[in-house]
Amino acid sequence: MAYIARRKNADGEVTSFQVKWRLGGARTAPQQTERFDDEDSAEVFKKAVNDNGQQWPPGWVKGLGFIDESAGDEAQYVFRAFATESVEQRTGIEERYRADCMRELETYIFPTFANCDVRSTEHFSSRTVRAWVNLMTQTRIWRGSHHKEMSPKTLKNLHGLLSSILQEAVKAEPPLRARNPCELTRLPRTDDDGAEDDESEDMEFLTPEEVEGIVSCLKRPEDKLLVRTAYGTGFRWGEITALARRHAIDTEPGKPKLRVARAWKWSKEESYYLGKPKSRRSRRTIRVTDGMWQELAAGGALDLSSNKLIFHNGQGERLPYSTFYDRWMVAVVKAKELGLLSDFKNPTFHDLRHSHVAALISAGRSLTYVQRRVGHESIKTTSDKYGHLLPEADDDAMETIAASLGHGPGGGPVPDTLTVPAPAGADESLYVAHLGLERQGFWKRSHAEETAAVWAQETGGSVRVETWSAAWWARTIGNGIRGVRSEVPDRVWLWELGPAVYAADGTECVTPGGVHEVRGRWAWEWEQAYTGEPAQARAEWRPGPGAETEAAAWGLDQAAVRAAYAQARTDALRVCGLHPALRVSDGEEAVT
């Protein structure tokens, strides 16, 4: 229940009256206070709090009193109104994300800040935000059937939502606040939440044998195909269940592909509908194995009409996750009982995506390749989620370093024998195509010669094919024989623009003619520019004392590349004056 505390000065005189209560009435709930100059007003307010279930009275703003929501200027600065308008007016977000933001505001943020004034440095300060963060760390939430403490990742997302709203107040015209107090908050680490093993939110990585174990326990052939395709592609649930026959592409013999062009979305108005994928980079086309293509064909997927869904509910409509999830869990439990899945693992369907990435990284694929294949918007996302898997490749890294120094695994000379087994049917020889300065190894001479011939025709450069021993390849190239190819590498037709180069003052430097004209060329999968995206771009500082910044764009869609290039040039102009080399003149060490 709310009560009144009399505030006294040093002489013992009552100077104000403070109403105190626990939000919602719970013993561990955050304490709320409101100050009054007279006891009668405090009594009225105390009664209003008690009448509203230990909540702030509707229409009351801390420090200001009752404000009618239709009263004009002052009402718009109440946090509930300001935050609601902020989320509702945001552009470029999906309706489901908008609904999620409103739900999180109502559940976790409004109970503390709803009636505060967004302009107030008393209501929103580093102290009040820290108090809210500490409250959230003690909040228990439901995750399926588990009632557990809020994870650092969830708290980080909530804090980011609060911060984005207060940042709008900082950037308002005119500004409503001088600074964002969330910038001063230190959040719990997201990589160590101290959760018990059975409460861990870590990803589950399945071995190929464990995936097959779960597949064998699924009863429906279409479920088996769905799981194997998910593991073989790394597609998200909303992506794989949105695949239609036209997204299965076989225009190049022996190089089948699947294209992610859409995904299932949700909104209050339309419920589930087909919309754009999660991000720009999520729109991608990836290679699949011949075996997977044959499985899709055997399952009847390639016999469908162009717009028919490959994976559906049996009637050609969207397959609800909840429907499949029940069958998935039955298979997981059965796989454990049969010893086909480790007892401590509790995989979800999304863990097939994580396991796909783990398989790629364990095979020596770079994070950049993984990023492009799984459709992450930023390489940072890939690194943050999967970078911890790279230490498992330390043995290969040590082999590479040892080979470059002329040492074997134990520090001695490199032996003239295979240290990594060759594919079945291959001997200890391989074929190396010299493509200008590039060297690519192949197990079959025909693949090496075909690649060399195409490369020479496209570039006009000199090529040759040599026969090497696998031991010599390992000694010269490093990474064992993992980089040796068992098929002709993929290539795509790229459109390119740039690079435009800018000095620190924003002046465009003299560059070769044609950099602002779109150019087309073939790009092989070993090239850094290789991509399956409509467009990619970069705006980055060039190293060195010249303090130059460059912008470039490339991709599969000419119009998208033009738009990306324009944005990259804008970004380059924005950051060119911040080049690290400029700090040297101020006595700071240059960043290289």
C-alpha positions as CSV (number, residue, x, y, z in Angstrom):
1,M,0.0,0.0,0.0
2,A,1.2,3.6,-0.7
3,Y,2.1,5.7,2.3
4,I,3.3,9.3,3.0
5,A,6.8,10.0,4.2
6,R,7.4,13.5,5.7
7,R,10.7,15.0,4.5
8,K,12.4,17.3,7.1
9,N,15.3,19.7,6.9
10,A,18.3,19.9,9.3
11,D,16.1,21.9,11.8
12,G,13.5,19.1,11.9
13,E,10.9,21.2,10.0
14,V,8.7,19.3,7.5
15,T,9.5,20.7,4.0
16,S,7.6,18.3,1.7
17,F,5.5,15.1,1.6
18,Q,6.6,12.1,-0.4
19,V,4.2,9.3,-1.4
20,K,6.0,6.0,-1.7
21,W,4.8,2.6,-2.9
22,R,6.0,-0.6,-4.7
23,L,5.0,-0.7,-8.3
24,G,2.2,-3.2,-8.6
25,G,2.3,-4.0,-4.9
26,A,4.9,-6.8,-5.0
27,R,7.4,-6.8,-2.2
28,T,10.4,-7.0,-4.7
29,A,8.9,-4.5,-7.2
30,P,10.7,-1.2,-7.8
31,Q,9.9,1.6,-5.4
32,Q,8.1,4.6,-6.8
33,T,7.9,8.1,-5.3
34,E,6.2,11.4,-5.9
35,R,6.8,14.7,-4.0
36,F,4.2,17.2,-2.8
37,D,4.4,20.5,-1.0
38,D,1.2,19.9,1.1
39,E,-0.1,16.9,2.9
40,D,-3.6,17.2,1.4
41,S,-2.4,16.8,-2.2
42,A,-0.2,13.9,-1.0
43,E,-3.3,12.2,0.5
44,V,-5.3,12.6,-2.7
45,F,-2.5,11.1,-4.7
46,K,-1.9,8.2,-2.3
47,K,-5.5,7.2,-2.6
48,A,-5.3,7.4,-6.4
49,V,-2.3,5.0,-6.3
50,N,-4.1,2.6,-4.0
51,D,-7.3,2.7,-6.2
52,N,-5.2,1.8,-9.3
53,G,-3.6,-1.3,-7.8
54,Q,-0.3,0.4,-6.8
55,Q,0.2,1.8,-10.3
56,W,0.6,5.4,-11.4
57,P,-2.8,6.9,-11.8
58,P,-3.8,7.2,-15.5
59,G,-3.0,10.6,-17.0
60,W,-0.5,11.4,-14.2
61,V,3.0,12.5,-15.2
62,K,5.7,12.4,-12.5
63,G,6.5,15.8,-11.3
64,L,3.8,17.5,-13.4
65,G,0.5,16.0,-12.1
66,F,-2.5,15.1,-14.1
67,I,-2.2,15.8,-17.9
68,D,-5.1,15.1,-20.2
69,E,-3.8,13.1,-23.2
70,S,-5.7,15.6,-25.4
71,A,-4.2,18.6,-23.7
72,G,-1.7,19.3,-26.4
73,D,2.0,20.0,-26.0
74,E,2.7,18.6,-22.5
75,A,1.0,15.3,-23.2
76,Q,3.3,14.4,-26.1
77,Y,6.3,14.4,-23.7
78,V,4.9,11.7,-21.5
79,F,7.1,8.7,-22.2
80,R,4.2,6.3,-23.0
81,A,2.9,8.6,-25.7
82,F,6.4,9.6,-27.0
83,A,7.6,5.9,-27.2
84,T,4.3,4.7,-28.7
85,E,4.5,7.3,-31.5
86,S,8.2,6.6,-32.0
87,V,7.6,2.9,-32.7
88,E,4.4,3.4,-34.7
89,Q,6.1,6.0,-37.0
90,R,9.3,4.0,-37.7
91,T,9.9,3.2,-41.3
92,G,11.8,0.3,-42.9
93,I,10.7,-2.2,-40.3
94,E,8.4,-5.2,-40.5
95,E,5.0,-5.1,-38.8
96,R,5.9,-8.1,-36.7
97,Y,8.9,-6.3,-35.3
98,R,6.8,-3.2,-34.6
99,A,4.3,-5.4,-32.7
100,D,7.2,-7.0,-30.8
101,C,8.5,-3.6,-29.8
102,M,5.1,-2.5,-28.5
103,R,4.7,-5.8,-26.5
104,E,8.2,-5.3,-24.9
105,L,7.4,-1.7,-24.0
106,E,4.2,-2.7,-22.3
107,T,5.7,-5.7,-20.5
108,Y,9.2,-4.4,-19.4
109,I,9.6,-0.7,-19.9
110,F,6.3,1.1,-19.4
111,P,5.8,-0.3,-15.8
112,T,8.8,1.8,-14.8
113,F,8.9,4.7,-17.2
114,A,5.4,5.1,-18.7
115,N,4.5,8.2,-16.7
116,C,7.8,9.9,-16.8
117,D,8.7,13.0,-18.8
118,V,11.0,12.2,-21.7
119,R,12.7,15.7,-21.2
120,S,13.4,15.2,-17.5
121,T,17.0,14.6,-16.4
122,E,15.6,13.5,-13.1
123,H,13.3,10.9,-14.6
124,F,15.8,9.6,-17.2
125,S,19.3,9.7,-15.9
126,S,22.1,7.2,-15.7
127,R,21.0,6.4,-12.2
128,T,17.4,5.6,-13.1
129,V,18.4,3.6,-16.2
130,R,20.9,1.6,-14.1
131,A,18.2,0.9,-11.5
132,W,15.9,-0.4,-14.3
133,V,18.7,-2.6,-15.7
134,N,19.2,-4.1,-12.3
135,L,15.5,-4.7,-12.0
136,M,15.5,-6.5,-15.4
137,T,18.4,-8.7,-14.4
138,Q,16.2,-10.0,-11.5
139,T,13.2,-10.5,-13.7
140,R,12.1,-14.1,-14.5
141,I,10.5,-14.8,-17.9
142,W,9.0,-17.8,-19.6
143,R,11.0,-19.6,-22.3
144,G,8.8,-22.4,-23.4
145,S,8.2,-24.5,-20.3
146,H,11.2,-22.9,-18.5
147,H,10.8,-20.0,-16.0
148,K,14.2,-18.4,-16.0
149,E,16.0,-15.2,-15.4
150,M,16.1,-12.8,-18.3
151,S,19.2,-13.5,-20.4
152,P,21.8,-10.7,-21.0
153,K,20.9,-10.9,-24.7
154,T,17.2,-10.1,-24.0
155,L,18.2,-7.3,-21.7
156,K,20.5,-5.9,-24.3
157,N,17.6,-5.8,-26.8
158,L,15.3,-4.1,-24.3
159,H,18.0,-1.6,-23.4
160,G,18.5,-0.9,-27.1
161,L,14.8,-0.2,-27.6
162,L,14.8,2.2,-24.7
163,S,18.0,3.9,-25.9
164,S,16.6,4.3,-29.5
165,I,13.6,6.1,-28.1
166,L,15.6,8.5,-25.9
167,Q,18.0,9.1,-28.8
168,E,15.0,10.4,-30.8
169,A,14.4,12.9,-28.0
170,V,18.1,13.9,-28.3
171,K,17.8,14.4,-32.1
172,A,14.4,16.1,-32.0
173,E,14.1,19.6,-33.5
174,P,14.6,21.4,-31.3
175,P,16.3,18.8,-29.0
176,L,14.3,17.6,-26.0
177,R,17.3,16.3,-24.2
178,A,21.0,17.1,-24.2
179,R,22.2,13.5,-24.1
180,N,21.0,9.9,-23.9
181,P,21.5,8.3,-20.5
182,C,21.5,4.8,-21.9
183,E,24.9,5.5,-23.4
184,L,26.3,5.6,-19.8
185,T,24.9,2.1,-18.9
186,R,27.1,-0.9,-18.6
187,L,25.2,-4.0,-19.4
188,P,25.9,-7.6,-18.3
189,R,28.1,-9.6,-20.6
190,T,26.2,-11.5,-23.3
191,D,28.7,-14.3,-23.4
192,D,28.5,-15.4,-19.8
193,D,25.1,-15.2,-18.0
194,G,25.9,-17.9,-15.5
195,A,23.0,-20.0,-16.6
196,E,22.8,-23.6,-15.5
197,D,23.4,-26.2,-18.2
198,D,19.8,-27.0,-18.6
199,E,18.9,-23.4,-18.9
200,S,21.6,-22.4,-21.4
201,E,20.5,-20.5,-24.4
202,D,23.6,-21.5,-26.3
203,M,23.3,-22.9,-29.8
204,E,23.3,-26.6,-30.3
205,F,25.7,-27.9,-32.9
206,L,24.7,-31.3,-34.4
207,T,27.1,-33.7,-36.1
208,P,26.0,-35.1,-39.5
209,E,25.4,-38.4,-37.8
210,E,23.1,-36.8,-35.2
211,V,21.1,-35.0,-38.0
212,E,20.7,-38.3,-39.8
213,G,19.6,-39.8,-36.5
214,I,16.8,-37.3,-36.1
215,V,15.9,-37.7,-39.8
216,S,15.6,-41.5,-39.3
217,C,13.1,-40.9,-36.5
218,L,10.8,-38.7,-38.5
219,K,7.8,-40.6,-40.0
220,R,6.8,-38.4,-42.9
221,P,9.0,-38.3,-46.1
222,E,8.3,-34.6,-46.5
223,D,9.6,-33.9,-43.0
224,K,12.8,-35.9,-43.7
225,L,13.4,-33.9,-46.9
226,L,12.7,-30.6,-45.1
227,V,15.3,-31.3,-42.3
228,R,17.9,-32.5,-44.7
229,T,17.4,-29.5,-47.0
230,A,17.6,-27.2,-44.0
231,Y,20.9,-28.8,-42.8
232,G,22.3,-28.6,-46.3
233,T,21.4,-25.0,-46.9
234,G,21.3,-23.2,-43.5
235,F,18.0,-21.6,-44.5
236,R,15.8,-20.0,-41.8
237,W,12.4,-21.5,-41.2
238,G,10.6,-18.5,-42.8
239,E,12.9,-18.8,-45.9
240,I,12.8,-22.6,-46.5
241,T,9.0,-22.8,-46.1
242,A,8.6,-19.9,-48.6
243,L,10.5,-21.7,-51.4
244,A,8.5,-22.3,-54.5
245,R,9.5,-24.4,-57.5
246,R,10.7,-21.4,-59.4
247,H,13.3,-20.8,-56.7
248,A,15.0,-24.2,-57.5
249,I,17.4,-23.3,-60.4
250,D,19.2,-25.7,-62.6
251,T,20.3,-23.4,-65.5
252,E,24.0,-24.7,-65.4
253,P,24.4,-28.4,-65.7
254,G,25.9,-29.9,-62.5
255,K,25.4,-26.7,-60.5
256,P,21.9,-26.7,-59.0
257,K,21.0,-23.7,-56.8
258,L,18.3,-22.5,-54.5
259,R,17.3,-18.9,-54.3
260,V,16.0,-17.0,-51.3
261,A,13.8,-14.3,-52.7
262,R,11.1,-14.1,-50.0
263,A,10.1,-15.3,-46.5
264,W,7.0,-15.7,-44.4
265,K,6.2,-12.5,-42.4
266,W,3.5,-11.7,-39.9
267,S,1.4,-8.6,-39.2
268,K,-1.8,-7.8,-37.3
269,E,-3.6,-6.9,-40.5
270,E,-2.6,-9.7,-42.8
271,S,-1.5,-12.4,-40.3
272,Y,1.1,-14.4,-42.3
273,Y,2.1,-13.3,-45.7
274,L,5.0,-13.6,-48.1
275,G,7.4,-10.6,-48.0
276,K,11.0,-9.7,-48.3
277,P,13.6,-11.8,-46.4
278,K,15.1,-10.6,-43.1
279,S,17.6,-8.3,-44.7
280,R,19.1,-7.2,-48.0
281,R,21.8,-9.8,-47.8
282,S,19.3,-12.5,-46.9
283,R,18.2,-12.3,-50.6
284,R,20.7,-14.8,-52.0
285,T,21.3,-17.7,-54.3
286,I,23.4,-20.6,-53.1
287,R,24.7,-23.8,-54.6
288,V,23.4,-27.1,-53.4
289,T,24.9,-30.6,-53.9
290,D,23.8,-32.8,-56.7
291,G,22.6,-35.3,-54.1
292,M,20.3,-32.8,-52.5
293,W,18.9,-31.8,-56.0
294,Q,18.2,-35.5,-56.6
295,E,16.4,-35.7,-53.2
296,L,14.3,-32.7,-54.1
297,A,13.5,-34.4,-57.5
298,A,12.6,-37.7,-55.8
299,G,10.3,-35.9,-53.4
300,G,8.4,-34.4,-56.3
301,A,9.6,-30.8,-55.7
302,L,10.8,-30.3,-59.3
303,D,7.5,-31.5,-60.8
304,L,5.5,-28.7,-59.2
305,S,4.3,-25.7,-61.1
306,S,6.3,-22.5,-60.8
307,N,4.5,-20.9,-57.9
308,K,3.7,-24.0,-55.8
309,L,5.4,-24.2,-52.4
310,I,8.0,-27.0,-52.1
311,F,7.4,-27.4,-48.3
312,H,3.8,-27.0,-47.3
313,N,1.0,-28.2,-45.0
314,G,-0.1,-31.0,-47.3
315,Q,-2.6,-28.7,-49.1
316,G,-0.1,-26.4,-50.8
317,E,-0.4,-23.7,-48.1
318,R,2.0,-22.4,-45.4
319,L,3.4,-25.0,-43.1
320,P,3.0,-23.6,-39.5
321,Y,6.0,-24.0,-37.4
322,S,4.0,-25.2,-34.5
323,T,2.6,-28.1,-36.6
324,F,6.1,-29.3,-37.6
325,Y,7.6,-28.6,-34.2
326,D,5.4,-31.3,-32.6
327,R,6.7,-33.9,-35.0
328,W,10.3,-32.6,-34.6
329,M,10.2,-33.0,-30.9
330,V,8.9,-36.5,-31.1
331,A,11.8,-37.4,-33.4
332,V,14.3,-35.7,-31.1
333,V,13.1,-37.7,-28.1
334,K,13.1,-40.9,-30.0
335,A,16.6,-40.3,-31.4
336,K,17.8,-39.8,-27.8
337,E,16.2,-43.1,-26.7
338,L,17.9,-45.0,-29.5
339,G,21.3,-43.4,-28.8
340,L,21.3,-41.5,-32.1
341,L,21.5,-38.1,-30.4
342,S,23.5,-37.0,-27.3
343,D,21.2,-36.9,-24.3
344,F,22.4,-33.4,-23.2
345,K,21.4,-31.9,-26.6
346,N,18.0,-30.3,-27.0
347,P,18.1,-29.0,-30.6
348,T,15.5,-26.8,-32.3
349,F,14.9,-26.6,-36.0
350,H,17.0,-23.4,-36.1
351,D,20.0,-25.4,-34.8
352,L,20.2,-27.1,-38.2
353,R,21.2,-23.6,-39.5
354,H,23.9,-23.4,-36.8
355,S,25.1,-26.9,-37.5
356,H,25.3,-26.1,-41.2
357,V,27.6,-23.2,-40.4
358,A,29.7,-25.4,-38.0
359,A,30.2,-27.9,-40.9
360,L,31.4,-25.1,-43.2
361,I,33.8,-23.7,-40.7
362,S,35.2,-27.1,-39.8
363,A,35.9,-27.6,-43.5
364,G,38.0,-24.4,-43.5
365,R,35.5,-22.0,-45.0
366,S,36.1,-18.4,-44.1
367,L,33.6,-16.3,-42.1
368,T,33.1,-14.1,-45.2
369,Y,32.0,-17.1,-47.2
370,V,29.7,-18.2,-44.3
371,Q,28.2,-14.7,-44.1
372,R,27.3,-14.7,-47.8
373,R,25.9,-18.2,-47.7
374,V,23.7,-17.8,-44.7
375,G,22.6,-14.3,-45.5
376,H,23.9,-12.3,-42.6
377,E,23.7,-8.5,-43.1
378,S,27.1,-7.9,-41.4
379,I,30.2,-10.0,-41.0
380,K,30.1,-8.9,-37.4
381,T,27.0,-10.9,-36.9
382,T,28.7,-14.0,-38.3
383,S,31.8,-13.4,-36.2
384,D,29.8,-12.8,-33.0
385,K,27.7,-15.9,-33.4
386,Y,30.2,-18.3,-34.8
387,G,33.7,-16.9,-34.3
388,H,34.1,-19.1,-31.3
389,L,34.2,-22.1,-33.6
390,L,37.4,-20.9,-35.3
391,P,39.7,-22.1,-32.5
392,E,38.7,-25.6,-33.5
393,A,40.7,-24.9,-36.7
394,D,43.9,-24.1,-34.8
395,D,45.5,-27.4,-35.9
396,D,45.0,-26.4,-39.5
397,A,46.3,-22.9,-38.8
398,M,49.4,-24.4,-37.2
399,E,49.9,-26.6,-40.2
400,T,49.8,-23.5,-42.4
401,I,52.3,-21.6,-40.3
402,A,54.6,-24.7,-40.0
403,A,54.5,-25.2,-43.7
404,S,55.5,-21.6,-44.4
405,L,58.4,-21.9,-42.0
406,G,59.5,-25.3,-43.5
407,H,58.5,-27.2,-40.3
408,G,56.3,-30.2,-39.8
409,P,53.6,-30.6,-37.2
410,G,56.1,-31.5,-34.6
411,G,58.5,-28.7,-35.5
412,G,60.7,-30.8,-37.9
413,P,60.8,-30.8,-41.7
414,V,57.5,-31.4,-43.5
415,P,57.2,-35.1,-44.4
416,D,56.8,-36.2,-48.0
417,T,53.7,-38.1,-47.2
418,L,50.0,-37.2,-47.1
419,T,48.8,-35.9,-43.7
420,V,45.2,-35.5,-44.8
421,P,43.5,-38.4,-46.7
422,A,42.5,-37.7,-50.2
423,P,39.0,-38.3,-51.4
424,A,38.0,-41.8,-52.2
425,G,39.4,-42.8,-55.6
426,A,42.0,-40.1,-55.7
427,D,45.7,-40.7,-55.6
428,E,48.4,-38.5,-54.0
429,S,48.7,-36.3,-57.1
430,L,46.6,-33.3,-57.9
431,Y,46.4,-30.7,-60.7
432,V,47.2,-27.1,-60.2
433,A,45.8,-24.4,-62.5
434,H,48.0,-21.3,-62.6
435,L,45.7,-18.4,-63.5
436,G,47.9,-15.4,-63.6
437,L,49.0,-15.0,-60.0
438,E,46.2,-17.3,-58.7
439,R,46.7,-21.0,-58.1
440,Q,43.8,-23.4,-57.7
441,G,44.2,-27.1,-57.0
442,F,41.9,-29.8,-58.4
443,W,41.7,-33.6,-57.9
444,K,40.7,-34.1,-61.6
445,R,42.8,-32.8,-64.5
446,S,39.6,-32.2,-66.5
447,H,38.3,-29.7,-63.9
448,A,41.7,-27.9,-63.8
449,E,41.9,-27.7,-67.6
450,E,38.3,-26.5,-68.0
451,T,38.8,-23.8,-65.3
452,A,42.0,-22.6,-67.0
453,A,40.5,-22.5,-70.4
454,V,37.5,-20.5,-69.3
455,W,39.7,-18.1,-67.3
456,A,42.1,-17.5,-70.2
457,Q,39.2,-16.9,-72.6
458,E,37.7,-14.3,-70.2
459,T,40.8,-12.5,-69.1
460,G,43.3,-13.1,-72.0
461,G,45.9,-14.0,-69.3
462,S,48.4,-16.8,-69.4
463,V,47.5,-20.1,-67.8
464,R,49.1,-23.5,-67.3
465,V,48.2,-26.8,-65.5
466,E,50.8,-28.7,-63.6
467,T,50.8,-32.0,-61.7
468,W,51.8,-31.7,-58.1
469,S,52.2,-34.1,-55.2
470,A,49.7,-33.5,-52.4
471,A,52.7,-33.2,-50.0
472,W,54.1,-30.4,-52.1
473,W,50.7,-28.6,-52.2
474,A,50.5,-28.8,-48.4
475,R,54.0,-27.4,-48.1
476,T,53.6,-24.6,-50.6
477,I,49.9,-23.6,-50.1
478,G,49.3,-24.7,-46.5
479,N,46.0,-25.8,-44.9
480,G,46.7,-29.5,-45.8
481,I,44.7,-30.4,-48.9
482,R,41.4,-28.9,-47.8
483,G,41.6,-26.2,-50.5
484,V,41.8,-28.8,-53.3
485,R,38.6,-28.7,-55.4
486,S,36.5,-31.7,-56.4
487,E,34.6,-29.7,-59.0
488,V,34.8,-26.7,-61.3
489,P,34.4,-23.6,-59.1
490,D,31.3,-21.3,-59.5
491,R,31.4,-17.9,-61.1
492,V,28.9,-15.1,-61.5
493,W,28.5,-12.1,-63.7
494,L,29.2,-8.9,-61.6
495,W,28.4,-5.3,-62.2
496,E,30.9,-2.9,-60.6
497,L,31.2,0.8,-59.9
498,G,34.1,2.7,-58.3
499,P,36.2,3.1,-56.4
500,A,35.6,6.8,-55.9
501,V,38.4,8.3,-53.8
502,Y,38.0,11.3,-51.5
503,A,40.6,13.4,-49.6
504,A,40.0,14.3,-46.0
505,D,38.2,17.5,-46.9
506,G,35.8,15.7,-49.2
507,T,37.4,16.6,-52.4
508,E,37.2,13.8,-55.0
509,C,40.7,12.7,-56.0
510,V,41.7,12.2,-59.6
511,T,40.9,8.6,-60.6
512,P,41.1,6.7,-63.8
513,G,38.3,7.4,-66.3
514,G,35.2,5.2,-66.1
515,V,35.1,4.5,-62.4
516,H,31.7,6.1,-62.2
517,E,30.4,4.0,-65.1
518,V,29.0,0.6,-64.5
519,R,31.2,-2.3,-65.7
520,G,30.5,-6.0,-66.0
521,R,32.8,-9.0,-65.6
522,W,32.9,-12.6,-64.5
523,A,33.9,-13.2,-60.8
524,W,35.1,-16.6,-59.6
525,E,34.1,-17.9,-56.2
526,W,37.7,-17.6,-54.9
527,E,37.7,-13.8,-55.6
528,Q,36.8,-11.4,-52.8
529,A,34.2,-9.7,-55.0
530,Y,32.3,-13.0,-55.6
531,T,28.7,-12.6,-54.2
532,G,25.2,-13.9,-54.7
533,E,23.7,-10.6,-53.6
534,P,21.9,-8.0,-55.9
535,A,24.4,-5.4,-54.6
536,Q,27.2,-5.0,-52.0
537,A,29.1,-1.8,-51.2
538,R,31.9,-0.5,-49.0
539,A,33.0,2.9,-47.9
540,E,36.3,2.6,-46.1
541,W,39.5,4.4,-45.2
542,R,42.6,3.7,-47.2
543,P,45.7,3.0,-45.1
544,G,48.6,5.4,-45.2
545,P,49.3,9.1,-44.5
546,G,47.3,10.3,-47.6
547,A,44.1,10.0,-45.4
548,E,42.0,8.9,-48.4
549,T,38.6,7.3,-48.3
550,E,37.2,5.2,-51.1
551,A,33.7,4.0,-52.0
552,A,32.8,1.1,-54.3
553,A,29.8,-1.2,-55.1
554,W,29.3,-4.5,-57.0
555,G,26.7,-7.2,-57.3
556,L,24.4,-9.1,-59.6
557,D,21.7,-6.5,-60.3
558,Q,22.8,-3.4,-62.2
559,A,20.2,-1.0,-60.8
560,A,20.8,-2.2,-57.2
561,V,24.6,-1.7,-57.7
562,R,24.0,1.9,-58.9
563,A,21.9,2.6,-55.8
564,A,24.4,1.0,-53.5
565,Y,27.3,3.0,-55.1
566,A,25.4,6.3,-54.5
567,Q,24.9,5.4,-50.9
568,A,28.6,4.3,-50.5
569,R,29.8,7.6,-51.9
570,T,27.5,9.4,-49.4
571,D,28.9,7.3,-46.6
572,A,32.5,8.0,-47.7
573,L,31.9,11.7,-47.7
574,R,30.5,11.5,-44.2
575,V,33.5,9.7,-42.7
576,C,36.4,11.0,-44.8
577,G,37.1,13.7,-42.3
578,L,37.5,11.1,-39.5
579,H,40.4,9.3,-41.1
580,P,42.7,7.9,-38.4
581,A,45.8,9.3,-40.2
582,L,44.5,12.8,-39.4
583,R,45.1,12.1,-35.7
584,V,48.8,12.0,-36.1
585,S,48.9,15.8,-36.4
586,D,47.2,16.0,-33.0
587,G,49.9,13.9,-31.4
588,E,47.9,10.6,-31.5
589,E,49.3,7.4,-33.0
590,A,47.9,6.5,-36.4
591,V,45.8,3.4,-36.7
592,T,47.1,1.0,-39.3
